[in-house]
Amino acid sequence: MADTSQRVTHWERTKRLMIITLVLWFIFSFVVHWFADALNSMSFLGFPLGFYMAAQGSEVIFVILIFWFARAQHKIDQETGFAEE
């Protein structure tokens, strides 16, 4: 079992990762869509960028975010001695 200092370190790093993940989620869930009209002045793959981000872009970012979070959390778990074998 891990000692108290490892638990504190694990929790601090996990909390920081969770906050970063939630901030990124918020940006791609709400902020990008609030500025969709302004983003429509640019295009991506022939579509207005605001439309693209609302239709597909955010979902792609969410999938990438999930894989990134899982990998980063696993690394934290390994470094602090909480990884599953």
DSSP file (Angstrom, degrees, kcal/mol; ACC not computed):
  #  RESIDUE AA STRUCTURE BP1 BP2  ACC     N-H-->O    O-->H-N    N-H-->O    O-->H-N    TCO  KAPPA ALPHA  PHI   PSI    X-CA   Y-CA   Z-CA
    1    1 A M              0   0    0      0, 0.0     2,-0.1     0, 0.0    81,-0.1   0.000 360.0 360.0 360.0 146.1    0.0    0.0    0.0
    2    2 A A        -     0   0    0      1,-0.1    79,-0.1    79,-0.1     2,-0.0  -0.427 360.0-117.7 -77.4 148.9    1.2    3.5   -0.8
    3    3 A D     >  -     0   0    0     -2,-0.1     4,-2.0     1,-0.1     3,-0.3  -0.248  32.7 -96.0 -80.9 175.7    2.2    5.8    2.0
    4    4 A T  H  > S+     0   0    0      1,-0.2     4,-2.4     2,-0.2     5,-0.2   0.866 121.5  54.1 -63.0 -39.6    0.5    9.1    2.8
    5    5 A S  H  > S+     0   0    0      1,-0.2     4,-2.3     2,-0.2    -1,-0.2   0.879 109.0  49.5 -65.4 -35.8    2.9   11.3    0.8
    6    6 A Q  H  > S+     0   0    0     -3,-0.3     4,-2.8     2,-0.2    -1,-0.2   0.887 110.3  51.0 -67.7 -38.1    2.4    9.2   -2.3
    7    7 A R  H  X S+     0   0    0     -4,-2.0     4,-2.6     2,-0.2    -2,-0.2   0.914 111.2  47.4 -64.5 -42.3   -1.4    9.5   -1.8
    8    8 A V  H  X S+     0   0    0     -4,-2.4     4,-2.6     2,-0.2     5,-0.2   0.926 113.9  47.3 -64.9 -44.9   -1.2   13.3   -1.5
    9    9 A T  H  X S+     0   0    0     -4,-2.3     4,-2.4     2,-0.2     5,-0.3   0.925 112.6  49.9 -61.4 -45.1    1.1   13.5   -4.6
   10   10 A H  H  X S+     0   0    0     -4,-2.8     4,-2.5     1,-0.2    -2,-0.2   0.928 112.9  46.2 -59.7 -46.5   -1.3   11.2   -6.5
   11   11 A W  H  X S+     0   0    0     -4,-2.6     4,-2.8     2,-0.2    -2,-0.2   0.908 111.8  50.6 -66.6 -41.8   -4.3   13.3   -5.6
   12   12 A E  H  X S+     0   0    0     -4,-2.6     4,-2.2     2,-0.2    -1,-0.2   0.924 114.7  43.3 -61.7 -44.8   -2.7   16.6   -6.4
   13   13 A R  H  X S+     0   0    0     -4,-2.4     4,-2.2     2,-0.2    -1,-0.2   0.889 115.0  49.4 -69.2 -38.5   -1.6   15.5   -9.8
   14   14 A T  H  X S+     0   0    0     -4,-2.5     4,-2.5    -5,-0.3    -2,-0.2   0.910 111.1  50.0 -65.4 -41.9   -4.9   13.8  -10.5
   15   15 A K  H  X S+     0   0    0     -4,-2.8     4,-2.4     2,-0.2    -2,-0.2   0.910 110.5  49.5 -63.0 -43.1   -6.8   16.9   -9.4
   16   16 A R  H  X S+     0   0    0     -4,-2.2     4,-2.3     2,-0.2    -1,-0.2   0.913 112.1  48.4 -62.0 -43.5   -4.6   19.1  -11.7
   17   17 A L  H  X S+     0   0    0     -4,-2.2     4,-2.4     1,-0.2    -2,-0.2   0.901 111.1  50.6 -62.8 -41.5   -5.2   16.8  -14.6
   18   18 A M  H  X S+     0   0    0     -4,-2.5     4,-2.5     2,-0.2    -2,-0.2   0.903 110.1  49.4 -64.7 -42.0   -8.9   16.8  -14.0
   19   19 A I  H  X S+     0   0    0     -4,-2.4     4,-2.3     2,-0.2    -2,-0.2   0.923 111.9  48.3 -64.0 -44.6   -9.1   20.6  -13.9
   20   20 A I  H  X S+     0   0    0     -4,-2.3     4,-2.4     1,-0.2    -2,-0.2   0.923 112.5  49.5 -60.7 -44.3   -7.1   20.9  -17.1
   21   21 A T  H  X S+     0   0    0     -4,-2.4     4,-2.5     1,-0.2    -2,-0.2   0.913 111.5  48.0 -62.3 -43.8   -9.4   18.3  -18.8
   22   22 A L  H  X S+     0   0    0     -4,-2.5     4,-2.5     2,-0.2    -1,-0.2   0.860 110.1  52.0 -67.4 -35.4  -12.6   20.1  -17.6
   23   23 A V  H  X S+     0   0    0     -4,-2.3     4,-2.4     2,-0.2    -2,-0.2   0.934 112.1  46.2 -65.0 -45.2  -11.3   23.5  -18.8
   24   24 A L  H  X S+     0   0    0     -4,-2.4     4,-2.4     2,-0.2    -2,-0.2   0.913 112.2  51.1 -62.7 -41.9  -10.6   22.0  -22.2
   25   25 A W  H  X S+     0   0    0     -4,-2.5     4,-1.7     1,-0.2     5,-0.2   0.927 110.4  49.3 -59.7 -44.9  -13.9   20.3  -22.3
   26   26 A F  H  X>S+     0   0    0     -4,-2.5     4,-2.8     2,-0.2     5,-1.2   0.911 109.9  51.4 -61.4 -43.7  -15.7   23.6  -21.4
   27   27 A I  I  <>S+     0   0    0     -4,-2.4     5,-2.5     1,-0.2     6,-0.3   0.944 116.3  39.2 -59.6 -48.7  -13.8   25.5  -24.1
   28   28 A F  I  <5S+     0   0    0     -4,-2.4    -1,-0.2     1,-0.2    -2,-0.2   0.659 119.7  47.6 -80.5 -14.4  -14.8   23.0  -26.8
   29   29 A S  I  <5S-     0   0    0     -4,-1.7    -2,-0.2    -5,-0.2    -1,-0.2   0.851 134.1  -0.3 -88.2 -39.6  -18.3   22.6  -25.5
   30   30 A F  I  X5S+     0   0    0     -4,-2.8     4,-2.2    -5,-0.2    -3,-0.2   0.801 122.9  55.0-119.1 -52.4  -19.3   26.2  -25.0
   31   31 A V  I  ><S+     0   0    0     -5,-1.2     4,-1.3     1,-0.2    -3,-0.2   0.913 109.0  49.1 -60.7 -47.1  -16.8   28.8  -25.9
   32   32 A V  H  4<S+     0   0    0     -5,-2.5     3,-0.2     1,-0.2    -1,-0.2   0.898 113.9  47.3 -59.5 -40.0  -16.2   27.7  -29.4
   33   33 A H  H >4 S+     0   0    0     -6,-0.3     3,-1.3     1,-0.2     4,-0.2   0.797 104.2  60.2 -75.3 -28.0  -19.9   27.5  -30.1
   34   34 A W  H 3< S+     0   0    0     -4,-2.2     3,-0.3     1,-0.3    -1,-0.2   0.832 111.5  41.6 -64.5 -30.5  -20.5   31.0  -28.5
   35   35 A F  T 3X S+     0   0    0     -4,-1.3     4,-2.3    -3,-0.2    -1,-0.3   0.030  78.4 119.4-104.6  26.0  -18.2   32.4  -31.2
   36   36 A A  H <> S+     0   0    0     -3,-1.3     4,-1.6     1,-0.2    14,-0.4   0.884  72.6  54.4 -60.0 -41.2  -19.5   30.3  -34.1
   37   37 A D  H  4 S+     0   0    0     -3,-0.3     4,-0.3    -4,-0.2    -1,-0.2   0.923 111.3  44.6 -61.0 -43.6  -20.6   33.3  -36.1
   38   38 A A  H >4 S+     0   0    0      1,-0.2     3,-1.2     2,-0.2    -1,-0.2   0.878 112.1  53.0 -66.9 -37.2  -17.1   34.8  -35.9
   39   39 A L  H >< S+     0   0    0     -4,-2.3     3,-2.0     1,-0.2    10,-0.7   0.755  92.5  74.1 -69.9 -23.4  -15.5   31.5  -36.7
   40   40 A N  T 3< S+     0   0    0     -4,-1.6    -1,-0.2     1,-0.3    -2,-0.2   0.650  79.4  73.2 -67.0 -12.8  -17.7   31.1  -39.8
   41   41 A S  T <  S+     0   0    0     -3,-1.2    -1,-0.3    -4,-0.3     2,-0.3   0.708  97.7  57.2 -71.7 -17.7  -15.5   33.8  -41.5
   42   42 A M  S <  S-     0   0    0     -3,-2.0     7,-2.9    -4,-0.2     2,-0.3  -0.743  79.5-145.1-106.3 159.5  -12.9   31.0  -41.7
   43   43 A S  E     -A   48   0A   0      5,-0.3     2,-0.4    -2,-0.3    -3,-0.0  -0.918  11.3-165.5-127.4 155.7  -13.3   27.6  -43.4
   44   44 A F  E >  S-A   47   0A   0      3,-2.9     3,-1.8    -2,-0.3     8,-0.0  -0.970  82.2 -13.0-138.8 119.9  -12.1   24.1  -42.8
   45   45 A L  T 3  S-     0   0    0     -2,-0.4    -1,-0.0     1,-0.3     0, 0.0   0.809 130.0 -55.0  56.3  32.7  -12.4   21.5  -45.5
   46   46 A G  T 3  S+     0   0    0      1,-0.3    -1,-0.3     0, 0.0     3,-0.0   0.413 118.6 106.6  85.0  -2.0  -14.8   23.8  -47.4
   47   47 A F  E <  S-A   44   0A   0     -3,-1.8    -3,-2.9     1,-0.0    -1,-0.3  -0.817  83.6 -95.7-106.6 148.8  -17.2   24.2  -44.5
   48   48 A P  E  >  -A   43   0A   0      0, 0.0     4,-2.6     0, 0.0    -5,-0.3  -0.418  36.5-127.0 -58.0 136.1  -17.5   27.4  -42.3
   49   49 A L  H  > S+     0   0    0     -7,-2.9     4,-2.8   -10,-0.7    -9,-0.2   0.866 106.9  53.2 -60.5 -39.9  -15.3   26.7  -39.2
   50   50 A G  H  > S+     0   0    0    -14,-0.4     4,-1.8    -8,-0.3    -1,-0.2   0.914 112.0  45.8 -60.8 -42.8  -18.2   27.5  -36.7
   51   51 A F  H  > S+     0   0    0     -3,-0.2     4,-2.5     2,-0.2     5,-0.2   0.922 113.0  50.4 -64.7 -44.6  -20.4   25.0  -38.5
   52   52 A Y  H  X>S+     0   0    0     -4,-2.6     4,-3.3     1,-0.2     5,-2.6   0.921 110.4  48.7 -61.0 -45.3  -17.6   22.4  -38.6
   53   53 A M  I  <>S+     0   0    0     -4,-2.8     5,-2.0     3,-0.2     6,-0.3   0.874 114.3  46.4 -64.7 -36.0  -16.8   22.7  -34.9
   54   54 A A  I  <5S+     0   0    0     -4,-1.8    -1,-0.2    -5,-0.2    -2,-0.2   0.877 120.5  38.5 -71.7 -36.3  -20.5   22.4  -34.0
   55   55 A A  I  <5S-     0   0    0     -4,-2.5    -2,-0.2    -5,-0.1    -3,-0.2   0.907 141.8 -19.5 -83.5 -43.8  -21.1   19.4  -36.3
   56   56 A Q  I  X5S+     0   0    0     -4,-3.3     4,-2.2    -5,-0.2    -3,-0.2   0.633 113.8  78.0-137.1 -34.0  -17.9   17.4  -35.9
   57   57 A G  I  ><S+     0   0    0     -5,-2.6     4,-2.3     1,-0.2    -4,-0.2   0.889  97.3  47.8 -57.8 -46.3  -14.9   19.2  -34.6
   58   58 A S  H  ><S+     0   0    0     -5,-2.0     4,-2.5    -6,-0.2    -1,-0.2   0.895 110.5  52.3 -64.3 -38.9  -15.9   19.2  -30.9
   59   59 A E  H  > S+     0   0    0     -6,-0.3     4,-2.0     2,-0.2    -1,-0.2   0.905 109.2  49.6 -64.2 -40.2  -16.7   15.5  -31.0
   60   60 A V  H  X S+     0   0    0     -4,-2.2     4,-2.3     1,-0.2    -1,-0.2   0.928 111.1  49.8 -62.4 -44.6  -13.3   14.7  -32.5
   61   61 A I  H  X S+     0   0    0     -4,-2.3     4,-2.8    -5,-0.2    -2,-0.2   0.897 108.3  53.9 -60.9 -40.6  -11.6   16.9  -29.8
   62   62 A F  H  X S+     0   0    0     -4,-2.5     4,-2.2     2,-0.2    -1,-0.2   0.903 108.5  48.2 -62.4 -41.9  -13.7   15.0  -27.1
   63   63 A V  H  X S+     0   0    0     -4,-2.0     4,-2.0     2,-0.2    -1,-0.2   0.927 113.7  46.9 -64.6 -44.4  -12.5   11.6  -28.2
   64   64 A I  H  X S+     0   0    0     -4,-2.3     4,-2.7     1,-0.2    -2,-0.2   0.910 111.1  53.2 -61.6 -41.5   -8.9   12.8  -28.3
   65   65 A L  H  X S+     0   0    0     -4,-2.8     4,-2.7     1,-0.2    -2,-0.2   0.880 106.9  51.8 -62.0 -39.9   -9.3   14.4  -24.9
   66   66 A I  H  X S+     0   0    0     -4,-2.2     4,-2.4     2,-0.2    -1,-0.2   0.933 112.7  44.2 -63.4 -46.5  -10.6   11.0  -23.5
   67   67 A F  H  X S+     0   0    0     -4,-2.0     4,-2.2     2,-0.2    -2,-0.2   0.908 114.4  49.8 -66.1 -41.0   -7.6    9.1  -24.8
   68   68 A W  H  X S+     0   0    0     -4,-2.7     4,-2.7     2,-0.2     5,-0.2   0.928 111.6  49.1 -61.7 -45.5   -5.2   11.8  -23.6
   69   69 A F  H  X S+     0   0    0     -4,-2.7     4,-2.9     1,-0.2     5,-0.2   0.929 111.3  48.9 -60.6 -46.7   -6.8   11.9  -20.1
   70   70 A A  H  X S+     0   0    0     -4,-2.4     4,-2.1     1,-0.2    -1,-0.2   0.905 113.9  46.1 -61.6 -41.9   -6.6    8.1  -19.8
   71   71 A R  H  X S+     0   0    0     -4,-2.2     4,-2.0     2,-0.2    -1,-0.2   0.923 114.3  47.1 -67.2 -43.9   -3.0    8.0  -20.8
   72   72 A A  H  X S+     0   0    0     -4,-2.7     4,-2.2     2,-0.2    -2,-0.2   0.896 112.8  49.6 -65.3 -40.0   -2.0   10.9  -18.6
   73   73 A Q  H  X S+     0   0    0     -4,-2.9     4,-2.7    -5,-0.2    -1,-0.2   0.896 109.3  51.9 -66.8 -39.3   -3.8    9.4  -15.6
   74   74 A H  H  X S+     0   0    0     -4,-2.1     4,-2.5    -5,-0.2    -1,-0.2   0.904 109.0  50.8 -62.3 -40.4   -2.2    6.0  -16.2
   75   75 A K  H  X S+     0   0    0     -4,-2.0     4,-2.4     2,-0.2    -2,-0.2   0.915 110.9  48.3 -63.5 -43.0    1.2    7.7  -16.2
   76   76 A I  H  X S+     0   0    0     -4,-2.2     4,-1.7     2,-0.2     6,-0.2   0.930 111.3  50.9 -61.3 -45.2    0.4    9.5  -12.9
   77   77 A D  H  X>S+     0   0    0     -4,-2.7     5,-3.0     1,-0.2     6,-1.1   0.907 111.9  46.8 -59.4 -43.4   -0.8    6.1  -11.4
   78   78 A Q  H ><5S+     0   0    0     -4,-2.5     3,-0.7     4,-0.2    -1,-0.2   0.920 111.8  49.7 -65.0 -44.3    2.4    4.4  -12.4
   79   79 A E  H 3<5S+     0   0    0     -4,-2.4    -1,-0.2     1,-0.2    -2,-0.2   0.763 116.7  40.9 -69.6 -24.8    4.7    7.2  -11.1
   80   80 A T  H 3<5S-     0   0    0     -4,-1.7    -1,-0.2    -5,-0.2    -2,-0.2   0.408 116.5-107.3-105.1   2.1    3.0    7.3   -7.7
   81   81 A G  T <<5S+     0   0    0     -3,-0.7    -3,-0.2    -4,-0.7    -4,-0.1   0.734  90.2 108.0  85.0  23.0    2.6    3.5   -7.3
   82   82 A F      < +     0   0    0     -5,-3.0    -4,-0.2    -6,-0.2    -5,-0.1   0.290  42.6 125.6-112.4   8.7   -1.2    3.2   -7.9
   83   83 A A        -     0   0    0     -6,-1.1     2,-0.3    -7,-0.1    -9,-0.0  -0.366  59.8-122.5 -71.1 145.9   -1.2    1.5  -11.3
   84   84 A E              0   0    0      1,-0.1    -1,-0.1    -2,-0.1    -2,-0.1  -0.617 360.0 360.0 -83.6 148.8   -3.0   -1.7  -11.8
   85   85 A E              0   0    0     -2,-0.3    -1,-0.1     0, 0.0    -2,-0.0   0.450 360.0 360.0 -92.6 360.0   -1.1   -4.6  -13.0
